[in-house]
Amino acid sequence: MSYDIFLKIDGIDGESMDDKHKNEIEVLSWRWNIHQEST
């Protein structure tokens, strides 16, 4: 599955050329890992 993800931070201009996300930062990679210890 593929997603387009953009990050917007006040005071920082990104390089995005996307019309809907002008001056936002394009996220090229994202990893999410959840781990729960068990007894």
C-alpha positions as CSV (number, residue, x, y, z in Angstrom):
1,M,0.0,0.0,0.0
2,S,1.3,3.4,-0.9
3,Y,0.6,6.8,0.6
4,D,1.7,10.4,0.0
5,I,2.8,11.9,3.3
6,F,3.7,15.6,3.9
7,L,4.9,17.3,7.0
8,K,4.2,20.9,7.8
9,I,6.3,22.7,10.5
10,D,5.6,26.4,11.3
11,G,8.6,28.5,10.3
12,I,10.2,25.9,8.0
13,D,9.6,25.8,4.3
14,G,9.7,22.4,2.6
15,E,10.6,21.5,-1.0
16,S,7.3,19.9,-2.0
17,M,6.2,20.7,-5.6
18,D,2.7,19.2,-5.0
19,D,0.0,21.8,-5.6
20,K,-2.0,20.8,-2.5
21,H,1.1,20.7,-0.3
22,K,3.2,23.7,-1.4
23,N,6.2,24.4,0.8
24,E,5.6,21.3,2.9
25,I,8.2,18.5,3.6
26,E,7.6,15.3,1.6
27,V,8.1,12.3,3.8
28,L,10.0,9.6,1.8
29,S,10.1,6.9,4.4
30,W,8.0,6.1,7.5
31,R,8.3,3.2,9.9
32,W,6.0,2.5,12.9
33,N,6.8,-0.3,15.3
34,I,4.8,-1.2,18.4
35,H,6.1,-3.7,21.0
36,Q,4.3,-4.9,24.1
37,E,6.2,-6.9,26.8
38,S,4.3,-9.9,28.1
39,T,4.9,-11.9,31.3
